[in-house]
Amino acid sequence: MAKQSPLKVAFGAIFFMSICFFLYNFEAIGTTSTTSRSKHIESLDTSTTSSSTSLPTSTKPKPTNVKSKKPAAASKTNKPSAPTIDPKNLDVEQIEADFPMGYKNPRTWFQPLPAPNERNLLQILTAEQRELLPSLASQAQLSQKQLSKINTFYGINREGGWQDHIESLDDDGLAPLTKWAQKYVYDHQHPASCEGKTFYILEEKTPWYGLGAAVRVIFRELELAISVGRILVLDPKNPPGGHLMSNDCGEYRGRNASLECVLEDITSCAAYATPENSVREIPPNTVPGGNKFVPPLPAVALTMYMKETGLALSGAFLRYWWHAQMYAYVFRPNPQTLARMVEMRMNKTLHTAVDTNVRDKDGKAKLHTVPFPLPPSTLSMHIRHGDKAIEGRLISTRDYIVTAERFILRNPITYRKRAFVTTEDPGAIEEIKKTTGINPVGTAYSNPNWYWSYSNIPRFDGSPFQNLRLSVNRTDAMIMHIMQLWMAVECDAFVGNRNSNWNKLIDSIRCTLMDKCRAPYLDAGYSADWLHFP
């Protein structure tokens, strides 16, 4: 073997010793880190006391010169660093919430801030500054323009009919092409002359449906009539929706009970329909263009509109948009209904507000009257329970509230914990009255606890018919429910579940008969339950 030079031997020895030293320190650092990490895991793992708090045998660190303390056994006296919560017991909203599993920020600044002391602050202000306060406070009220729109929505001080009201609304707050679409349907059903027209006579097909579903049936048939060029007429002998009204509701007009007792006449040409110029069925496969849901002209019009925005049009959006237009045309209260709705709306004994921020000496929430209109930043919350369980998943009252709170938490400057609640479930009303909030952590809400409003009407957690039977006069009860829908549209944000026809009505009316389509709509349910429903 060739003799190695002393210099190479020295370098080799130094290199070998460096490698050994590096490996030794790497192992020591890893062992210390693992031990520290094990201790940290032990302090956080409080979701169960049956799990082992030490590392598995195969991954235990090797002994070092530093003595490590053994993990302390779980005991009742040890305070956990986080609440004991099993994630399996939490629902989706809790897991996804901003404070999951009871997380608390340990920083000193994460403390609830005290409310300002108005009395003390007023003493600091100058007289000139105090003079500014009334005008600044008045900005919390609705503007005259907003108040005027809500008045005409109820028919108060309105000049003309529904078409005039729609024309007075701001285009930016309406669904696309609403003014044109409403005029298009109205002109089809109210031509300048009824002579020579053909008709589609619609009789009652679904006597078990409630109001929202009955309206949906009518506009589905109206879509077919428009597509084939016929005017829709309600059968005078067996009109749709008569089962929802009192039997005598049409007597003053010499007609049978129908939805036209409370809604505008669907056409001005009903007297011209005869057996010779009418049909009683329109097969969907006879509709031109193959789209039984949207007539050709509106379909092309919205397609071109979307092209101008640089976006493609989906079939789901086309149908939802057109259905909103149909809801708006069919669901227009007539002048007599509007007058009765105003009487009910202004009746202070018919509505109650519960302020859970203020308690009396017995600990009960303070009650208030409900103003007209509802204050700005009020949320509409329609909780659909009852017989909806037959055809879909019910959303708990709590989940509706969670949906609202998560939205307000992300928009604390604009929205408040104030809601107007509609529901057929008396249990939901009792639950909200006791609910100050769901999120246990103090946040940037403008008011700490909820301020609830609702109407004092008979309720039964069942079908629409069971609710109508609670009133002596079914027509008046129906008007009461329509009035509640109008109150919902007074609001500035909307919480609901589009799997419900009534929630679809709220969503549609706010975008067509009022210009609140840019206001947030928060669906507490599941899109898969309603997205492609015909």
WOCOR-V832520 format. One record per residue. N is the residue number from 1. RES is the residue in three letters. PSI is psi in radians with two decimals (NA if undefined). Layout:
N_RES_PSI + N_RES_PSI
This chain:
1_MET_2.40 + 2_ALA_2.49 + 3_LYS_2.25 + 4_GLN_2.55 + 5_SER_2.58 + 6_PRO_-0.57 + 7_LEU_-0.74 + 8_LYS_-0.68 + 9_VAL_-0.72 + 10_ALA_-0.80 + 11_PHE_-0.69 + 12_GLY_-0.74 + 13_ALA_-0.73 + 14_ILE_-0.73 + 15_PHE_-0.76 + 16_PHE_-0.74 + 17_MET_-0.60 + 18_SER_-0.73 + 19_ILE_-0.78 + 20_CYS_-0.76 + 21_PHE_-0.70 + 22_PHE_-0.79 + 23_LEU_-0.68 + 24_TYR_-0.81 + 25_ASN_-0.63 + 26_PHE_-0.74 + 27_GLU_-0.72 + 28_ALA_-0.73 + 29_ILE_-0.77 + 30_GLY_-0.70 + 31_THR_-0.77 + 32_THR_-0.74 + 33_SER_-0.74 + 34_THR_-0.72 + 35_THR_-0.76 + 36_SER_-0.72 + 37_ARG_-0.66 + 38_SER_-0.74 + 39_LYS_-0.69 + 40_HIS_-0.71 + 41_ILE_-0.69 + 42_GLU_-0.64 + 43_SER_-0.41 + 44_LEU_-0.43 + 45_ASP_1.36 + 46_THR_0.08 + 47_SER_-0.32 + 48_THR_2.51 + 49_THR_-0.08 + 50_SER_-0.32 + 51_SER_2.59 + 52_SER_2.41 + 53_THR_0.00 + 54_SER_2.89 + 55_LEU_2.71 + 56_PRO_2.71 + 57_THR_-0.67 + 58_SER_-0.29 + 59_THR_0.24 + 60_LYS_2.45 + 61_PRO_2.61 + 62_LYS_2.66 + 63_PRO_2.52 + 64_THR_3.12 + 65_ASN_-0.32 + 66_VAL_2.22 + 67_LYS_2.13 + 68_SER_2.50 + 69_LYS_2.52 + 70_LYS_2.56 + 71_PRO_2.38 + 72_ALA_2.42 + 73_ALA_2.55 + 74_ALA_2.33 + 75_SER_2.88 + 76_LYS_-0.36 + 77_THR_-0.32 + 78_ASN_2.20 + 79_LYS_2.13 + 80_PRO_2.67 + 81_SER_-0.21 + 82_ALA_2.66 + 83_PRO_2.63 + 84_THR_1.77 + 85_ILE_2.20 + 86_ASP_2.03 + 87_PRO_-0.44 + 88_LYS_-0.40 + 89_ASN_0.01 + 90_LEU_2.53 + 91_ASP_3.09 + 92_VAL_-0.72 + 93_GLU_-0.69 + 94_GLN_-0.74 + 95_ILE_-0.64 + 96_GLU_-0.02 + 97_ALA_3.00 + 98_ASP_-0.32 + 99_PHE_1.17 + 100_PRO_2.51 + 101_MET_0.68 + 102_GLY_0.40 + 103_TYR_2.38 + 104_LYS_2.27 + 105_ASN_2.13 + 106_PRO_-0.12 + 107_ARG_2.61 + 108_THR_-0.48 + 109_TRP_-0.18 + 110_PHE_1.21 + 111_GLN_2.56 + 112_PRO_2.39 + 113_LEU_2.45 + 114_PRO_2.60 + 115_ALA_2.61 + 116_PRO_2.53 + 117_ASN_1.71 + 118_GLU_-0.73 + 119_ARG_-0.78 + 120_ASN_-0.70 + 121_LEU_-0.62 + 122_LEU_-0.59 + 123_GLN_-0.43 + 124_ILE_-0.55 + 125_LEU_2.65 + 126_THR_2.91 + 127_ALA_-0.65 + 128_GLU_-0.68 + 129_GLN_-0.67 + 130_ARG_-0.50 + 131_GLU_-0.40 + 132_LEU_-0.41 + 133_LEU_-0.78 + 134_PRO_-0.75 + 135_SER_-0.61 + 136_LEU_-0.72 + 137_ALA_-0.58 + 138_SER_-0.31 + 139_GLN_-0.18 + 140_ALA_-0.24 + 141_GLN_2.88 + 142_LEU_2.54 + 143_SER_2.87 + 144_GLN_-0.60 + 145_LYS_-0.78 + 146_GLN_-0.73 + 147_LEU_-0.70 + 148_SER_-0.70 + 149_LYS_-0.74 + 150_ILE_-0.66 + 151_ASN_-0.86 + 152_THR_-0.46 + 153_PHE_-0.61 + 154_TYR_0.03 + 155_GLY_0.12 + 156_ILE_2.21 + 157_ASN_0.52 + 158_ARG_2.39 + 159_GLU_2.03 + 160_GLY_-2.93 + 161_GLY_-2.76 + 162_TRP_-0.62 + 163_GLN_-0.68 + 164_ASP_-0.70 + 165_HIS_-0.79 + 166_ILE_-0.71 + 167_GLU_-0.43 + 168_SER_-0.17 + 169_LEU_2.80 + 170_ASP_2.25 + 171_ASP_-0.62 + 172_ASP_-0.42 + 173_GLY_0.05 + 174_LEU_2.81 + 175_ALA_2.68 + 176_PRO_2.39 + 177_LEU_0.42 + 178_THR_-0.81 + 179_LYS_-0.72 + 180_TRP_-0.79 + 181_ALA_-0.72 + 182_GLN_-0.66 + 183_LYS_-0.65 + 184_TYR_-0.82 + 185_VAL_-0.76 + 186_TYR_-0.79 + 187_ASP_-0.58 + 188_HIS_-0.72 + 189_GLN_-0.29 + 190_HIS_1.18 + 191_PRO_2.83 + 192_ALA_-0.57 + 193_SER_2.40 + 194_CYS_-0.11 + 195_GLU_2.36 + 196_GLY_0.09 + 197_LYS_2.74 + 198_THR_2.75 + 199_PHE_2.77 + 200_TYR_1.95 + 201_ILE_2.13 + 202_LEU_2.15 + 203_GLU_2.97 + 204_GLU_2.18 + 205_LYS_-0.38 + 206_THR_1.28 + 207_PRO_-0.10 + 208_TRP_-0.02 + 209_TYR_2.63 + 210_GLY_-3.07 + 211_LEU_-0.83 + 212_GLY_-0.78 + 213_ALA_-0.63 + 214_ALA_-0.73 + 215_VAL_-0.68 + 216_ARG_-0.72 + 217_VAL_-0.76 + 218_ILE_-0.81 + 219_PHE_-0.43 + 220_ARG_-0.72 + 221_GLU_-0.58 + 222_LEU_-0.66 + 223_GLU_-0.79 + 224_LEU_-0.75 + 225_ALA_-0.77 + 226_ILE_-0.72 + 227_SER_-0.56 + 228_VAL_0.14 + 229_GLY_0.41 + 230_ARG_2.67 + 231_ILE_2.28 + 232_LEU_2.30 + 233_VAL_2.39 + 234_LEU_2.32 + 235_ASP_2.08 + 236_PRO_-0.43 + 237_LYS_-0.58 + 238_ASN_1.17 + 239_PRO_2.64 + 240_PRO_2.51 + 241_GLY_-0.01 + 242_GLY_-0.50 + 243_HIS_-0.29 + 244_LEU_-0.18 + 245_MET_2.87 + 246_SER_2.54 + 247_ASN_-0.46 + 248_ASP_0.15 + 249_CYS_-0.44 + 250_GLY_0.04 + 251_GLU_-0.63 + 252_TYR_-0.26 + 253_ARG_0.09 + 254_GLY_0.54 + 255_ARG_2.92 + 256_ASN_2.82 + 257_ALA_2.34 + 258_SER_3.10 + 259_LEU_-0.34 + 260_GLU_-0.06 + 261_CYS_-0.56 + 262_VAL_-0.33 + 263_LEU_2.82 + 264_GLU_2.59 + 265_ASP_2.38 + 266_ILE_-0.37 + 267_THR_2.76 + 268_SER_0.09 + 269_CYS_0.28 + 270_ALA_-0.61 + 271_ALA_-0.26 + 272_TYR_-0.10 + 273_ALA_2.21 + 274_THR_2.91 + 275_PRO_-0.48 + 276_GLU_-0.60 + 277_ASN_0.28 + 278_SER_2.76 + 279_VAL_2.82 + 280_ARG_0.14 + 281_GLU_2.44 + 282_ILE_1.84 + 283_PRO_2.26 + 284_PRO_-0.50 + 285_ASN_-0.07 + 286_THR_-0.02 + 287_VAL_2.25 + 288_PRO_2.46 + 289_GLY_-0.18 + 290_GLY_0.02 + 291_ASN_1.84 + 292_LYS_-0.09 + 293_PHE_-0.60 + 294_VAL_2.16 + 295_PRO_2.73 + 296_PRO_-0.83 + 297_LEU_-0.87 + 298_PRO_-0.63 + 299_ALA_-0.80 + 300_VAL_-0.68 + 301_ALA_-0.81 + 302_LEU_-0.57 + 303_THR_-0.81 + 304_MET_-0.66 + 305_TYR_-0.81 + 306_MET_-0.60 + 307_LYS_-0.65 + 308_GLU_-0.44 + 309_THR_-0.10 + 310_GLY_0.24 + 311_LEU_2.69 + 312_ALA_2.73 + 313_LEU_2.24 + 314_SER_2.69 + 315_GLY_-0.63 + 316_ALA_-0.73 + 317_PHE_-0.72 + 318_LEU_-0.83 + 319_ARG_-0.73 + 320_TYR_-0.70 + 321_TRP_-0.81 + 322_TRP_-0.66 + 323_HIS_-0.64 + 324_ALA_-0.71 + 325_GLN_-0.67 + 326_MET_-0.75 + 327_TYR_-0.80 + 328_ALA_-0.70 + 329_TYR_-0.79 + 330_VAL_-0.66 + 331_PHE_1.09 + 332_ARG_1.84 + 333_PRO_2.44 + 334_ASN_2.97 + 335_PRO_-0.67 + 336_GLN_-0.70 + 337_THR_-0.75 + 338_LEU_-0.72 + 339_ALA_-0.74 + 340_ARG_-0.65 + 341_MET_-0.70 + 342_VAL_-0.73 + 343_GLU_-0.80 + 344_MET_-0.71 + 345_ARG_-0.63 + 346_MET_-0.13 + 347_ASN_1.85 + 348_LYS_-0.42 + 349_THR_-0.17 + 350_LEU_-0.15 + 351_HIS_2.56 + 352_THR_2.49 + 353_ALA_2.44 + 354_VAL_2.05 + 355_ASP_1.81 + 356_THR_-0.01 + 357_ASN_-0.38 + 358_VAL_2.29 + 359_ARG_2.58 + 360_ASP_-3.02 + 361_LYS_-0.37 + 362_ASP_0.05 + 363_GLY_0.13 + 364_LYS_2.57 + 365_ALA_2.57 + 366_LYS_2.40 + 367_LEU_2.56 + 368_HIS_2.87 + 369_THR_2.83 + 370_VAL_2.10 + 371_PRO_2.86 + 372_PHE_2.22 + 373_PRO_3.07 + 374_LEU_2.57 + 375_PRO_2.66 + 376_PRO_2.64 + 377_SER_0.25 + 378_THR_2.42 + 379_LEU_2.46 + 380_SER_2.34 + 381_MET_1.82 + 382_HIS_1.98 + 383_ILE_1.83 + 384_ARG_1.95 + 385_HIS_-2.13 + 386_GLY_-2.39 + 387_ASP_0.08 + 388_LYS_-0.39 + 389_ALA_-0.36 + 390_ILE_-0.61 + 391_GLU_-0.03 + 392_GLY_3.08 + 393_ARG_2.34 + 394_LEU_2.44 + 395_ILE_2.25 + 396_SER_2.70 + 397_THR_-0.69 + 398_ARG_-0.69 + 399_ASP_-0.59 + 400_TYR_-0.76 + 401_ILE_-0.72 + 402_VAL_-0.76 + 403_THR_-0.76 + 404_ALA_-0.78 + 405_GLU_-0.69 + 406_ARG_-0.62 + 407_PHE_-0.81 + 408_ILE_-0.62 + 409_LEU_-0.60 + 410_ARG_-0.18 + 411_ASN_1.02 + 412_PRO_-0.38 + 413_ILE_-0.60 + 414_THR_-0.57 + 415_TYR_2.66 + 416_ARG_2.85 + 417_LYS_1.17 + 418_ARG_2.22 + 419_ALA_2.54 + 420_PHE_2.13 + 421_VAL_2.29 + 422_THR_2.48 + 423_THR_2.75 + 424_GLU_-0.08 + 425_ASP_1.92 + 426_PRO_-0.49 + 427_GLY_-0.58 + 428_ALA_-0.69 + 429_ILE_-0.76 + 430_GLU_-0.62 + 431_GLU_-0.78 + 432_ILE_-0.61 + 433_LYS_-0.46 + 434_LYS_-0.10 + 435_THR_2.00 + 436_THR_-0.49 + 437_GLY_2.83 + 438_ILE_-0.80 + 439_ASN_2.09 + 440_PRO_-0.13 + 441_VAL_2.35 + 442_GLY_2.31 + 443_THR_-2.89 + 444_ALA_0.39 + 445_TYR_2.48 + 446_SER_-0.65 + 447_ASN_2.31 + 448_PRO_-0.72 + 449_ASN_2.94 + 450_TRP_2.57 + 451_TYR_1.86 + 452_TRP_2.52 + 453_SER_2.58 + 454_TYR_2.86 + 455_SER_2.54 + 456_ASN_1.44 + 457_ILE_2.76 + 458_PRO_2.39 + 459_ARG_2.54 + 460_PHE_2.29 + 461_ASP_1.23 + 462_GLY_-2.52 + 463_SER_2.88 + 464_PRO_-0.63 + 465_PHE_-0.69 + 466_GLN_-0.59 + 467_ASN_-0.70 + 468_LEU_-0.59 + 469_ARG_-0.23 + 470_LEU_-0.26 + 471_SER_2.56 + 472_VAL_-0.73 + 473_ASN_1.84 + 474_ARG_-0.59 + 475_THR_-0.77 + 476_ASP_-0.65 + 477_ALA_-0.67 + 478_MET_-0.74 + 479_ILE_-0.63 + 480_MET_-0.73 + 481_HIS_-0.67 + 482_ILE_-0.70 + 483_MET_-0.67 + 484_GLN_-0.65 + 485_LEU_-0.73 + 486_TRP_-0.69 + 487_MET_-0.66 + 488_ALA_-0.68 + 489_VAL_-0.27 + 490_GLU_-0.38 + 491_CYS_3.01 + 492_ASP_-0.02 + 493_ALA_2.75 + 494_PHE_2.25 + 495_VAL_2.21 + 496_GLY_-2.74 + 497_ASN_1.89 + 498_ARG_-0.05 + 499_ASN_-0.15 + 500_SER_2.32 + 501_ASN_-0.62 + 502_TRP_-0.67 + 503_ASN_-0.64 + 504_LYS_-0.65 + 505_LEU_-0.83 + 506_ILE_-0.81 + 507_ASP_-0.66 + 508_SER_-0.80 + 509_ILE_-0.67 + 510_ARG_-0.40 + 511_CYS_-0.08 + 512_THR_-0.86 + 513_LEU_-0.13 + 514_MET_2.72 + 515_ASP_1.06 + 516_LYS_0.53 + 517_CYS_-0.36 + 518_ARG_-0.10 + 519_ALA_2.54 + 520_PRO_2.43 + 521_TYR_2.13 + 522_LEU_2.02 + 523_ASP_2.03 + 524_ALA_-0.09 + 525_GLY_-2.57 + 526_TYR_2.21 + 527_SER_-0.58 + 528_ALA_-0.31 + 529_ASP_-0.26 + 530_TRP_-0.23 + 531_LEU_-0.84 + 532_HIS_0.42 + 533_PHE_2.29 + 534_PRO_NA
